[in-house]
């Protein structure tokens, strides 16, 4: 997953293993300060820009446009490879997005030094390690080298091609068990929510196993993950931001206790290795929380959205679904086409580290460039007839759905494996499965997927 938002400076940490005491009397004020700078003021600014007709502001503020963003993407593409908007320069170009993602002239860190003094004070006052999200440092998602290099080196060994391939039997067993439950839930032809019964629990159970966390907490992880995912967006209403804060606080509380257990009785999982690391590999408490929380969230967010998007697309293209049923060797290519056509991550951003020229436009140091990955993956210069869904498309793997460069999604191989196994198992078990009723999209800007997906199995 590569999805970044403006991030605040990081200060402070919790003692390892400490338990949360009574609510701090300043907690509501700190929550309000964080929300005002990260969401309240941006929401007001974007709403005003949307009323003035700014396309990107409208996209970020209008749920109907987010449900069907592709016409807006094409309108932006018609204006050139790098378009000035209320959000700053925005690109729909695959070539430009790829250049930004791969170049060391751009980073993920956000420079707050030029922000108004009141905003910087609010960020510092509101900083709270107990609710730090995946879009805040020291999360690997939003830090540049050398910190990014150190964090990634510590966890990358768990996501090598060999390690990923070794997980296939476990993914298959998990899929088969969930399909048994799906059949029981469907009863006699009743619609069943494929997200709740299959697409969401499968990657949660897989990542829980890989990270050594109790699988019986999967419902908690799903709830906490939804809260963390919302913080990737900009302009959240205060009530939703407060709910995300509560989810993040609960996740941090769980992790604090989990780390204590693993230090006392470590296993062979990745988190056990991280909590018992010493010397140069040792992570601070805040770094440990940020790293494991990102692995948990990224470990299922992309896959649950990928699976839901795939089922809806294949339901709308029954001939292609039938062809995959007849020849399962096509599933890897089908997964790539879903990633390209309806990308689980739609938007990301980068900060200019040194003044540079991009697509003929001079960009000052510290400025922000927004990449519409969902649009770049439909660039006609790279993908002929890009609005056509085709599971046999040559070159579909050239998409940027998993980002590129040093921030290329660490779990991309695992997400591909989970999607291939889960979709093939689902299709073979229930060849007559149909989408029933109206699927409901998640109300998110950055991530694209379904919150509810009703299906009938036969």
Beta strands, then each sheet from edge to edge (+ up, - down):
strand 1: 83-85
strand 2: 88-91
strand 3: 106-107
strand 4: 192-193
strand 5: 347-352
strand 6: 356-358
strand 7: 361-363
strand 8: 368-372
strand 9: 434-435
strand 10: 440-441
strand 11: 450-452
strand 12: 454-456
sheet 1: 1+ 2- 8- 5+ 3-
sheet 2: 4+ 12- 9+
sheet 3: 6+ 7-
sheet 4: 10+ 11-
end
